[in-house]
Amino acid sequence: MKKKLSVFLAALLVITGLTACGQKQSVSEEPAVTARVAALKGPTSMGMVKMMADQKDAKEKDYEFTIAGSPDEIAPKFLKGDFDIAALPSNLASILYNKSQGKVQTLAVNTLGVLYLVENGESIKSIADLKGRTVYSSGKGAVPEYAFNYILKANGLNPDTDLKVEYKSEHTETLAALIGDKSGVAVLPQPFATVASLKNKKLRPALDLTKEWDKAGKDSKSAMITGVVVVNKDFAAKYPEKIKKFMADYKTSVDYTNKNIDDAAKLIEENNIVPAAVAKKAIPQCNITYIDGSDMKDKLSGYLQVLFEANPKSIGGKMPADDFYYVQKN
């Protein structure tokens, strides 16, 4: 009897040990990892500068940042797995999602519209004032054209007959045409529009096309969205706590940029994004933001739908599915 009891107790100890071991594994902490983050020179990286500054003095690096001048420098490496997180144009995020068969997820909107109607004069007060005018712009067959046409049509203007939109190959050519036309009007992005107004005092931002988009889509939840932050889907699944921390840190950094303009401008220059003088004047007009969750999905999906209707290729051929929008786990 005693022998059977001893065997029973020994077995019970083994079972209890295995159970405890299983419990210990289930509550084990997520392994430490340094997230490789890429962003573009401009508003998308301007909102990250506080995070960059904090990492310089950190003993253990949470993030490793790369700032690039063009989306072409980031997109292939992101798909290849060289970057875990990237700040990219919103339509490019959709293109990469479709190209990778759903391996890309959007964490947050980081930049609303950066397009402004810049005038050589003071005659433009509303979109209706563009009737009969010539507007210079770059981006034909791309997002700037589709977004501008959407706003024009919402205001009852036919882009082909009610005004003349003269497309140039790049921003500098657009600016040259604007300066050379005493009554000129042009569509320019930030911070380029700020650089232009600093160089030529006669130029002024007449209309914020982000606000004009909101007026045009007053019955819609969409918004004009220039940039988003995306993550490799496998990385997000493997390191949910790292993603949670990144999103919290990024939101704090965006708030810092918007509320501490002078200090943020210095950090922006230190990171070779744009000169501090330009950043200081541009930040209030760059629409740097942080929007995640269901609000992000509503605004971004509405925006992508407008682009899809203008040209399906502009977002990769089809609307992304629900798994394109990251849902943070509590």
N, C-alpha and C positions, 0 to 999 in steps of 0.2 A: 504493500500500500504506500509506504514511504517512498519507494523507488518510483512508483507511478506519479506521485505528487511532485517529486523532484524533476522528473521529465516534463510534466505539465508546466511547472513554474519556469523552467529553462526556455521552453517554447514560447511562453507568454512574454518573457523578457526579449526574446528575439523579435517577436511581432511588434512589441512596443517600441523597440529600437528602430525597426524599419519604418514604423509610422512616424516617429519623431524626426527621422532623417528626411522623410518625404515632406513633412511640414516645414522643416528648415529650408529645404530647397525651394519650396513654393513661395516663401517670403524673402528669398535672397535678393539682394540689391542688384539693380541693373549694372552691368559692367561699365567702367568708365570709358569714355570715348571722346575724342576731339572731333567735332563736326566741321567738315570742310565747307566753307560758305563762300559763294561767289556773288558779286554784285556789279552793276554797271556804274560808270562815272555819271553822276547826275542825281536826281531826286531819290532814286532807289537806294543808293549808298549813303546819301546825306542823312538819311534817317537811321543809319547804323553806326554813326561815328562814336557815340557814347559807348557802345558795345566794344568797338575797336580799341578805344582808349582804356577801358577797364581790363582788356586782355593783356595789354602791354605790361602791367604790373602783377598780373596773376601768376602764381607759382605753377599751378596746374591749368593748362589751357582748355577752356571749354570749346573755343572756336578758333579756326584758322581762316583768316579772310584773304580773298583775292579780289582786287578791283580791276575790271577790264574796261576797255574803251568801246567794245562792240559786242552785241549778242552772239555774233559768230565765234567769239573767243570763248564763250561759256557753254553754249548749247551742246556742241558735240562732246565736250568733256563731261558735261552733266549726264548725258545719256550713256556715256562710256563708264561712268561710275567714279570719275576723278573728283567730282564735287557731290556732297550729300544734300546741300541746300543751295538754292540760287534765287536771286531777285532778277526777274525777267519781264519783258513786255507781256501783257496779259494774253494777247492773241498767240504769241509764241509758246506760252505755257500750254495752251490748248493744242497747238500743232505738235508739240513734243509728246503730249498725252496720247494723241492719236497715232503718232509715229511709233511709240513704244508699246502699243497695245495696253495702255492703262497703267504704266509703271510710274506715272508722275501724279502727285497730288498737290493741290494748292492749300497752303497753310493760312494765308491772309492776303488781303489787298493792302499794298503799301503806298501806292500813289494813285490819286484820282487823276483827272485830266490835267495835262500840262500845256495844252494848246491855248494860245491867246490870239485875239484879233488885234494886231498892232497897226496904228494909224499914223500917217505923216500929216498931222493936223488935229482938228477937234470936231469933226462933223458926224462921227458914228456914235449914236446913242443906243441903237437897237439893231437887231438883225434886219429889220425892215429897211433900214437906211442903206443896205447894200444893194438894193435894186438899182440896176443901171450902172453899177460900179465895176471896176476891175479889181480882182483880189489875187494877189500873188501867194503861191504856196508850193511846198514840196510834198512829196508823198503820193503822187498819182498812182492809182491802182493799188493803194495800200491804206492802212488805217486812217491817216489824216483825211484822205479824200472821202472815205465812207462815213466817218464821224461828222465831217463838215456838211456833207450832203444830207445826212439825217436831220441835222439842225435846220438847214435851209428849207427842206421840205416841210418840216413841222411848223415853220413860220410862213408857209404858203409861197415860197420862192422856188422856182424851177432852176436848178443849177445850170441847165443847158441854154435857157432862154432869157431869164430875168437878170442875169449878171454874167460877167466873164471871169472864169477862174483860170488864171494863167499859171500852169505848173512849171516849176523849175526843178533842176536835178538835185539841189542840196540847199541847206539853210542859208549859206553865205550868198548864193546866187539870188535867193528870194529876198534877202536883206538889201542887196545891191539894187535890185529892181524897185524896192520900196523907197529907198533913199533917193533914187533918181526920178521918182514920180511925186511931185508936190502934193498931189491929192491921193497918194497911194495908200492901199490897205493890204495887209499881209497876214497870213496865218503862220505864227512862229511858236515853237515850244519853249518852255522854261528849261534851263536858265538862259538859253540863247536870247530870248526876248529881253531879258534884263541886261545882258551884255550889250545888245543893240541900243537900248535906251540910255545906257551909261555912256556910250560912244557918241550918240547923236541925241541931243536934248529935245529935238523937235518930234521925236518918236514917242508915242505913249500907248500903253496897253488899253485899248478901248473897251473890249469885252472879254470876259473869262468864259471860254467855250464850255467849261465844266458846268458853270451855272446855267448857261444857255441850254445845255443838254438836259439838265434837271427840269427846266421850264418846258422843254419839248416833250419830255416823258413824264409829265406830272401825274399821269394815271398809271405809271409803271414804277416798279421798285428798282429799275436798272439805274446805273450811274456810268459816267464816262470813266473808264479805268485804264490807266496807262501801265501800271506795274503791279505785279503780285510776287509773293514769295512761294516757291515750290520746293517740294522735298521728294527724294527718291522713296517710292512707296515701301520698298523692302527695308530701308533704313528706318523709316517711321514706325514700321511694325516691330522691328527689333529693339528700337530705343525710344519707346513712348515717353519716358521721363525726360530724356534729353530734349525731345521735341517740345514737351510742356515747358521746360525751362527756357528753351530758345524763344518760344512765343512770348513768354512773360518778359524776358530780357529785351526782346525787340520792341515790344509795346512801350516799355520804360524808356528805351533809347529814342523812339519816335517822339514821345512826349517831351523829352529833354531837348531835342532839336527844335521843336516848335515853340517851346517856352523859354529857352535860353539861347536866343538867336546869336548874340555876340560871341558867347563861348563856343557854341556849336560851329559858327563860321570859322573860328580859329582851327578847330579840329578838322573841319572839312578841307581847309587849306593844307594842314599838316599831312593829310592823307592823299594830297595831290588830286583832289576831285575837281574843285574849282577854286579860284582865289577867294580869300575871305571877304573882300569888298563886294564881289558878285554874290557870294552866298548870303551875306547879310541882307542884301536887298531882295534876293530871289526867294529865300525860304518862305516868307508869307504868301507867295504866289505859286509855290510849287505843289500845293495840295498834298503834302506828305501826310500820310495817315496810317492807321492800323485798324483793320476791320476783319474779324474772323467769324466763324460759326455760320448760322443761318442767314445773317445779314450779308455776309460776304457772298454766300451762294446766290441770294436773290439779286444782288447788284451785279455780280460778275456774269451770271447766266443770262440776265437781261441784256447786258452789253454785248456778250458774245452772240446772242441771237440777232441783234442788229447787224453785226458784222457778217454773220452767216447769210442773212438775207441779201446783203449787198454783194457778197462773194464767198461762197462756201470754202474756197481755198484759203481765205484769210485766217481761218481758224483750224485748218487741217482737214477740211472736207466734210466734217460732221460735228454736231454738238457733242461735247463730252458728257459721259454718264455721271450718275450721282457720286461714284467713287472718286471722281476728280476733285471733289471738295472734301478736305480733311475734316473729320469729326474728332475733336479732342476727347479722350477718355478721362473720366473723373478719377 
